Amino acid sequence: MKLITRFLSESREQWCFLGINILALIMAAIFEVSAPIYLGNIVDAIVNGLKNSENMEAILHVANNTILILIGLYSGHAICTYASEYIISGIAEKMVLKLRKQVSQQFYVVPISYFHSHNRGDLLSRLTSDLDNVAETLREGIPGLISSIIGIVGAVVMMIWISPLLASIIIGVIVLGITTLSVMAKRTRTVYLRNQEALGAFNGGVEELVTGKAVVQAFGLEQVTTNQLDELNSELFVRMRQSGFVGQLVMPLVNFINQISYVLVAIQGGLMVVRGTITLGDIQAFFLYVTQISDPISRSSYILTKLQETLAALGRIYEVIDVVPEADTGTVELQVPSRPSNCESSAGASVGETASSLTSDADALSQSNDAPSAFPITGAALPKTGAALPKTGVIEFNHVAFGYSPDKLLMKDLSLSIPAGSLVAIVGPTGAGKTTLVNLIMRFYEINSGSITIDGVNIQDLTRESLHKTVGMVLQDTWIFTGTIADNIAYGKPNATREEIVNVASLAMADHFIRTLPNGYDTVLKNGASDLSQGQRQLITIARAFLANPSILILDEATANVDTRTEVEVQKAMEQLLQGRTSIVIAHRLSTIKDADFLLVVDNGDIVEQGTHEALMQRGGYYSELYKDYALGMSV
């Protein structure tokens, strides 16, 4: 009941319409409950007329007024029922729309770790089939349940008025039916919850099969994948069969109870007619009331069973809504000086020139640093290069501790400072913590202790919007949404003009291939732009980063999935993009980061070495071994 109470409490704006709907259902029930009495009067009029040897015309004349009243009652019932269904349809869609918005918005604020721990197909199932289930119950179940309750109460009152003795029999049957439904309802919710979970798991399996079809075929794992999906399908079949069995079991039990009530009323009512304590018309009216009770009980049995399924769905939906969102307690907006729209540095210095001017001092710093776990690189240690280095974009880690679980820290006391305008490369083996470093800068995960600052401002004091406008990312996995190429490039700046879009596409070396497409920039991309090459998709994301124009740029394995020739084009685009920005590059291909201002060598969450490529190679330490292994692998 807590879920229902919460759901109704959060839908207060619909209470007025719900009240009107209930009023319409009450009116419909009154019309329906009144009809049997008039039908009984017709029967009594015919019986009395025949007893008194009246002709048929006289008998029908007496019944005509009653027939007109019945037509009015049934018309009123039909009109009120239609009005109720019309009103509840709007109420249901509005309530579910609000719930769907809550879930959708929640997906944007829950921690990334939540998505890592939940199956994507299961989350999709909560947003679709679970919400559809709620909508169906609201449209059909709630009105049916309310009208059933009103109808049962009204019919019982009328039966008591006709014959308290016969009514007591029916009331006993009703109590027995309600008790049976209550016992079964408690057992069915668990069954339906397992059914929804199995459906989510199956949806997840299908989603993985569709997105990974090329990989499945490439490794010849069609049969293995089919077997895995068959197992999920079989589990779903078992759960659906269980829920179907529970759902269908209720109706026969209720019908059995109803049939017993007919038998008892027929026997006792017949005896009362013989004794003359009740008229034949009253008996007919009473039987109609029994029908009016048995049908609602049967409907209620289905509705209550369906309600258990809906409660299971609501529980899964509120589980998502109740996830504690990422804390955004920041109130500071980072003030970043305006940058040239073509993303060139104010002095026009290339990345290579910046690297060259920084090499000697970075080498000296590398050789003088004997504490690899702490990395106190400071802007003062680097040469002054005038306008070539912007004044913004200094990143500092101060005694940072972090772990994906509190009892297993990946970083224990990490300190480092990245000067403004520098190109920093993070290298290390798989799982060393390279991507974790940039994830912490983006606040995808919260640190356990310490602080991370940008230009002296703690990133926890920054609003997330300000942080993500300041720090841009180009990832290994290109994300292309359904829409035109122009829309995809303008994702970070929806109000961008076509001229701006074309300009950044040219800078990203993407303009040429875009113009060769049938509709150019208006070409609609679908299914993640699967008809474009990986390199072309990557160039679009680079153009997107150009347009967003961040002060700090993170490149996470941005060229890992492209061929050597395409990599040259992507690198040219990146050289343009990196000019004048604080840039952090993560790459497994060590050849791509040799010209970085300095390198951070990461292992087990700690920075074990730092310096330029040449200095680290001369040192002959951990990086030197990594590079030799890389060179050996490339020569094989």
N, C-alpha and C positions, 0 to 999 in steps of 0.2 A: 504493500500500500504506500510505502514511502516514495517509490518511483512515481506512482500515479499522482500522489499529492504534490510532489515536486513539479511534475509535468504540468499539472493544472495551475499551480501557483505561478509558474513562469509564463502562463498564457492568459494572464488577467485581462488583457485587452480584448479577449474573445468571450469573456464571461457574459457580457450583455447579450451577444448573439446566441450564446448557449442557453441563456434564460428564455429568449424568444423561441428557440428550438424546442425546449422542454414544454413551454406553453402550447406550442403547436401539437406536440405529441400528446399532451393531456387532453386537448380538445378532440384529437382524433380518437383517443381511447374512450372519451365520454360518448361520442357518436357511436362507436362500435359496441360499447357495453349497453347502450340504450336499445339497440335494435332487437335483441332476442325477446324482450318484454312485449314489444309490439307484434312480433311474429307469434308469440304465444297467445296474444289477444285475438289474432286472426283465427288461430286454430280453435280457441274456445268459442268464438262467434259462429264458426261453421258447425261445431259440435252441438252447441245450444240451438242453433237454427234447425238442424236436422231433428233434434229431439222434440222441438216444438212444431215440427212439420211445416216450417216456413219454406217458401219457394226460393229457388237459387238466386233470383234477381234481388230479393230482399236481403238475402245473406251477403251477397257481393256488395250491395249498396252500403251495408254497415261496414264492410272491410275496406271500401274505397278510400276513406279518409286516412285509415291506418296505413294503407299502401303508399299514399302520398307522403306521409310522415317518414316512412322507411326510405323512400327515394331521397328525401331531404337529408336523412341521417347518413346514408351511404355516400351521398355526394359530399357532405361535409367531411366525412372520414377521408375520402379520396383527396380533397383539396388540402386538408391539413397535413396529410401524409406527404403529398408532393412538396408542400412548403417546407416541411421538416427536412426532407432529403435535399432540397435545394440549398437550404441554409447550412446544413451540416457539411455539405460538399465544400462550400467556401471556407467554413471554419477549419475543417480538416487540412485543406491545402495551406492555409495561412499558418496553422500551428506547426505543420511539418516543414514548411518553408523556413520558419524561424529556427527550428531545430537543425535543419540542414545548413543554414548559415552559421550557426554556432559551431557545428562540427567542422565545416570548411574553414572558418576563421581560426579554429583551434589548431588545425594542421599547420598554420603559418607561425604559430607562437610556441608550440611544444618543442622541447629540446630535440636536437638531431638524434641523440641517443635513443629516443623513443622509437624512431623509425628503424633504427638498427636492431631493436629488440622485438619488432612486430612484423609479421608477414604483410607485404604490401597488398596482396589479394584479400587478406582478412580485413585490412583497413578499408579497402574499396568496398567490401561487402557491407561494412557497417554504414557507409555513406549511401549505399544503394538499396540492397535488399532489406536491410534492417529498417531503414526509414520507410520503404515501401510498405513493409509490414505494419508499421505504426499508422501510416496513412489509410491503409485498408481497414484497419480496426476502427479508426475514427469515423470513416465514412459509413461503414456498414454495422460494425459491432456496437458502438456506443448508442446510436439511435435505437437499434434493435433491443438492446438491454433495457434502456429507459422505457420504451414502449411496452416491453414485456412486463416489467415491474408494475407499471401503471395499469396495464390490462389485467394482470393477475389480481391486483388489489381491488380494482373495480368489479371484476367478475365475482370475487369472493364476497364482497359486500352485497351484491345483487343476489347471490345464492343464499346467503344467510337470511336475506329479506324474504326469499321464496320459501326456503325450508332449512331451518337450523340443523335438523338431523342429517339431511343429505349433505349440507355444507360441511359438517364436521368430518364426514368421510373424506371429502375432497381435501380439506385442510390437512388431514393426516397424511394423505398421499403427497401433498406439496412438501410437507416437512421431511418426509422420507426422501423425496427427490432432491431437495436442497442439500440434505446431509450427504447423500451420495455424491453430488457434484462437488461439494466442498472437499471431501476426502480425496477425490480424484484430481482436483485442481492442484493440490499441494504436490502431487506426484508428477504432474505433467510438465511443470516449469523446468525442472532439471532436464527432462527429455528434450524439450524444445531448445534449451540453451546449448546442449551438446549438438543438436542438429544445426544450429546457426554457426557454431564453431567449425563443424565439419564442412559446411558450405563455404566458409571463409578460407579454410585450408585448401579446398578444391579450387576455388577461384585463384588463390595464390599459385597453385601448380599450373593452371592454365596460363596465367599471366607470364610465368617464367618460361613456359614452353613457347609462347608466341614471341616474346622478346629475345629468346635465345635459340631460335630455330636454326639459324645459320651455324652456330657453334655445335648444336646437336648433330646436324648433318655432317659437319666437318669431321667430327670424331666418330661418326658411325654409331651414335648412341640412341638411335631412334627406338630400338626395342627396350633399352634400359629406361629411357624416359617414359615410354608408353607404359611399362610395368609400374613405374612410380605413380603415374597419373591414374592407372587402374586401381592401385591400392587406395589412393585418395577417393576415387570414385566409389569403390566398394565400401569404404568407411562412410561416405555420404549416403550411400544406398541403405546401409544398416540403420543409420541415425534417422533417415527420412521414413523408413519402414516402421521404426519404433514410434516416431511422432505420429505417423498416419494411423497406426494401430490404436494408440491412446486416443487420438481424435475421433476415430470411428467407433470406439468402444462405448463412448458416452451415449450416443444417440440410441442404440438398441436398448440400453438399460432404461433410459428415460421413457422410450416408447412402451417398454414392458410395464413400467409403473403406470403409465397413462391407460393402457388397455385394462389393467386390473381395476382402475378407478371407474371405467365405463361399465364393467361387469357389476361392481358393487352398487353403482347408482341405478343400473337397470333393474337389479333384483329388488333393492329397497324401494325404488320409485314405483315399480309395478305393484308391489304390495300396498303402497300408500294410495295409488289410484283405485285399487280394488276396494280399499276401506273407505274411500271417498274423502280422504284428508288432504288431497291435492288434485288439481285439475290436470287434464291431459295437456293443455296448453302450457301450464307451468312446468310439467315434466319436459316438454319439448324445449322450452326456454332454458331449463336447467341443463339439458344435454348440450345446448349451444354454448352455455357458459363453461361447461366442462371442456369443450373443444377450444374455447378462447383461453382456457388455462393450460391445456395440454400442449397447444402449439407454442405459446410463449416459453413454456418450460423446455420444450425441445430446442427452440431457438436459443434460449439462454444457455443450455448445455453446450451448444456449439460455440457461442460467443465467449463463455467463460473459458473454454478450452483454447480458443483463439487468443483470449486475453493473456493467458499464460505464455504463449509464444511471443506476444507483443511485449510483455514484461521482460522476457529474456532479451529481446531486441533492444528495449529501452535501457536495460542494464549495460549492454555492450556500447550503446551510444553515449551514455553518461560516463562510462569509463574513459572515453576519449575526452569528453568535455571537462572532466574533473582532473585531468593531468595538469600538474602545476606548470604554467607557462614559463618560458625563459624570463628571468627577471630583467626588466628594463627600467632600472631606477635612475638611469642617467638623466640629467637635465641640461647638460652642457652641449651646445652646438659648436663644433670645431670650426673656427673661422679660417678658411683656406683662401689665399689670394687667388684672384682669377688667373687662369692659365690660357695660353693661346689655344684657339679652337682646333688647330691642326696638330696639337699635342707636341709641338717641337719645343725644346728648351729655349729660353730667352736668348742665350748666346749661340744657339745653333750647334752646340757641341755634340758629337756623336757619342755613342756608348763606348766605342773603342778609344776615343780621345779622353773621355773621363777615366776609363780604366788605366790608360797610360799615365795620366797625371797623378793617379793615386798609388801606382804600383810600388814606387820606392818607399814611401812612408808606410804602406801596409806591410811590406817585407820587413822593414825595421821593427814594426810593432809585433809582427809574428815572431821574430827572433828573440824579442825581449820578453815575451810572455811565457812564463813557466807554470801557470796555473790553468790547465785546460778546462777544469770544471766551471770556472768563472771566466767570463769573456768580456773584460771591460774595455771594449773599443769605444772611443769617444770621438766626437767630431773634432775636438781640438788636436787630436793626434794626426789628423789628415791635413793636407795642404789646402790653403785657400785658393779657390779657383774662380773667385768672383761670381759673376752672374750665371756661370755654367752650373752651379749647384744651387738649387732652391733653398729657401730658408725653412721650409716645412718638410715634414716627413721623417723626423727623428723617432726611432722606435727603441724603447728600452725595456728589458726584462730585469726586474729587481727581486732577486731571491725567490724566484717562482717555484712553487711545488705543485705538481699536478699528477693525478692518476685517474684512470677510468673507473676505478673503485678505490674508496678511501684507504683500504688496507694494502693496496698494491700501487705504490707511487712510481710513475714512469720518470718524472723529474723531481728532484729533491731540493735543489738549491741552485737554480739556474739564473745567472745574471749575464746580460749582454747589452750592448748598445750599437745600433745600426745608424750611421750618420745619414743626414739628409742627402738625397740625390745619388746615393751609392748603389751599385749593383752587387748584391750579395747572393752567392750560390750556397745552397744547403745540400750537402752530399752525405752519403752513408748507406749502409746496407738496408735491405727491406726490413721494415719493422723497427728501425732505429729511432724513429720519432720525428722524421722530417715533416710529414704532413701535420703531425700533432702541433708543431710549432706555429704553423700558419693558421691552423684551426683555432688556436688560442688567441692569436691576434684578431681574428674575425669574431671572436666570442661565440663560436659554435659550441664550445665547452667552457665551463667556468673553472678557474684555477682554484686550488685548495688554499693557497696562501701566497703572499708576495703581491706584486703588482706589475702590470704592463702599461706603459705610457706611450702616447704619441704626442710629440712636441710638448712633453712635460705634463700632459693631461692624462689622468688614469682613464683607461678605456671603459671602466665601470661607471665613470661619471659622465661619459658620453651617451647621448641617445643612440640607439642602434641604427636609426636612420642616418645620423651624422657619421657614425663609424663606417657604415657600409658605403656611404658616398665618398668617404676619404680613401678607403681601401678597396681596390678592385681585384678581381680574380679571373684568370684564364686557366681553365682546368683541362686535364687530359681527356675527360669524358665531356664532349661537346653536348650542350643541351639546346636543342632546337624545338620550338613549340609549333603547333599547327597555326599557320599564318603566312603572310607574304615574307619575302626576304627583307623588304624594307621594315616591316614590323619587327622582325627578329633582330635586326641591327639596332633599331630604336628602342629596344626593350628597356634599357636603362634611362632613356630620355624620351618618353612617349610623345612629347610635343616638338620633337626634332623636325626640321624642314627637310624636304627632299634634297635640297642642295647640301645640307650638312651630312645626310646619309650617304650621298654619292661621294662626298669629299673624304669621309673616313673610310669608305670602302676602297677608294683609290689608295689611300695611305696603307691599308691593310693588304694590298695586292689582290683584292677580290673583285674589283670593278670589271676586269676583263672577262672573267668567266661568268659573272652575273649577266653581262650584256649578251652573252651567247645563248642564254636560256630563252625559251619561247616568249615569256612575258617580262623578261628582265627583272627589275626590282619588284615587280608585282607578281612574280611567280609564287604560287602558293606551295608551301612545303608541308608535307604530311608525314606521319610515322617517323618523326625525328629526322626528316630529310634523308631518308635511306637511299634516295636516288642520287644524292650527291656523294662525292668521295669524302673520306675522312679529312683530307687536307682542306677541301673546300669548306666543309663545316667548321673547321678550325679557324679559317680565315674570317668567316662570318662572326665568330665569337671574338676574334681580335678586333674586328671593326666595331663590334658592340662595346668593347673596352675603350677603344679610341673615343667613341661618342660620349661615354660616361665620364671620361676625362678625370680619373682619380689621381690623387697626389701620390698614393702608394699603390704599387702593383705587385701582385703575387702570381707567378706562373708555376703551376703545379703539374709537372710532366706534360707540358703543353705540346711537345712534339713527339711523344712516345709512340703514337699510333700512326705516324705518317712515314712514307718512304723517304729515301735520302734526297731525291730530287725535289719532292714537295717540301721537305724540311728546309731546303735552301730558301724557297719562297716564304715559308712561315718565319724563318729567321730574319729575312729582310724586313718583313712586316713588324716583327718584334723589335728590331733595332730602332725603327721609327717610333714605336710605341713607348719604348723604355727611356727615350731621351728626356732628361730633366726630371726624372721621377726616382723616388726611392723604390728600388725593385728587388724582390726576393724571388729567386729561381730555384725550383726543385727539379733535378734531372738525374736520371740513371745514366744517360749518355754523357760521360764525363768530358767528352770532346766539345760539348756545346757550352760548357761553362768555364773554359780555360781562361777567357778574357775578363772574367768577373773581377771587380775591385778587390774582393777577398772572398774566401771560402770558409764556411762553417762546417766542420766535419762532426757529424752526430753519430753517437753509438749509445744505445740503451738510455736514450733521453738526455744524455749529457753531451756537451760540446768538448770533444777530446783534443781537437786541433783547430787552429785558425790561421789564416794568412793567404797569400796569393798562391796560385798554382805552382809557380817556379820555386817559391820559398818552401812550400810543403814537400815538393819533390826532392829538393836538396836536403831537407831534414831527414828523409828516409823513414818516416814514421807510419802511422796508420793510413793516412791518405795515400802515401806512396805505394803501399801494398795494394790498396783498393784500385789505384790507377794501373798498376802493373797487371793485376788480375783482369781488369777491363781490357787493356791492350792485348793481353794474351787471348782473351775470348774473341776479340775482333779479328785476330790473325788466324784463328782456326777456320 
